Amino acid sequence: MSIDFDNLSVFQKTQLNHIVDEHKQREQRVKPIIEQLKNYMVLNIWELDSFQIAKIRRNNEKEIMYATFLNYQSLKQFASTLDQALLVCLAHKYEGHHSSFPGYAERMLGANFIPEEEE
């Protein structure tokens, strides 16, 4: 798709430039995450305040995992669902690596998971 910039209003050009700038900034922010996950296929990255969660898959497998990050640094834990990954991030942010929060939260919510250590 090509955009005819000559027919855009000043407001539309400004909006388009803002969108392009935001996209470039996001690419720069998530670049360290993609580099840390070079052995995996990165399907998506969510940025939630200081948490980042990457939806990944090993190149030769179908299993989906979620890698967890805090301030773009790996927490060295994978989760099997996005919900579990968010609990891992919350636990690391507020209680540290050896937090028991994910287990308590899962029992309260009726979830059942154990985060996997990164290889």
N, C-alpha and C positions, 0 to 999 in steps of 0.2 A: 504494500500500500504506500503510495506516495502522497505527500501533502503539498498542495499548492499554496505556498506561503504568501504569494502576492495577493491572494483573495481573502486572507485572514485579517481580522481587525487587530488593532493594537492589543486589546484585551486578550484575544485568542492567542496571539503570538507570545504574550507574557505568560499565559497559563501553560502553553506548550513548553516554553523554555524552563519554567518551574518544574514541570513533570520530568523533563530530561535531566535537570540538575539533581532532583531527588533520586532518580534512578542511578545516576553515577555515584552519588554519595552512598547509597545502599550497597552498590557493588563493592565499593572500597571497604565498607564496614564488614561485609560478610566474606571478603577474600581470605582473611586468616582462618576462618572456619572451614572453608573449602580446601585450603592447603593442609589443614590438620586431618582432613578426611580423604586424603588422596587415594586410599585403598578402597574407597566406597563410591558408589554412585549417589550423589546428593540430589534428591528429588525436590526438596523444598526447604526453606529456612524461615522460621518465624522469629521475629524480634519482639519481645515483650518486656519493656522497660530494661532491666539489666539482665534478663534471661534471654538466651537464644536456644532454640531447639531445631535440630536438623533432622529431617526425615531422610533416612538413608537405606541403601540396600547394597549388599556385597555384589560385586560385578557378576559373579557366577551363580547367584542364588535369588530366589523370589522373596525371601523373608524380609519384611520391612522392620526397621528398628529406628529408634529416636535417640540421637546423640544429644547430650545436654551440655550447655555452656553457661558460664556466668561472666559477664563483662568480656565476652569473646574469648575466654579461656576455657579449655575443656575441663569438665568435671570428672572425666574418665569413667563415666557410667552411661550405659545404654538402658533404654526402657522399651517395652514392647508396645506401648500405646502412648499417644500424645498426652493423655491425662496423667499417666504415670511419670512421664518426663517432666511435666510441670510440677508434680509433687517433689521430685528429686531436686529440681532447681530451687524450689521454696525451702526445702530442708537445708540445702547447702548455704543458701543466702543467710538464713536466720539461725541455724544451729551448727553448721559445719559438716564435715565429711561423714562423721559417724553418728549422724542424727537418727533417731528412731521415729521421727515425725511421719515419714512416708507409710510405715507400717500401721501407725495409729490412724492416720487419715484413711487408709484403705479399709481398715476394719469398720470405721464409722460410716464410710460410703458404701460398704459392701463390695469393694474391689478386691482383687487378689493378684498381687504381683510382687516380684523380687527383682530389683534392678540388677542388670548384668554388668560386670566389670568390663571395661574396655580392654581389648586385646593389645 
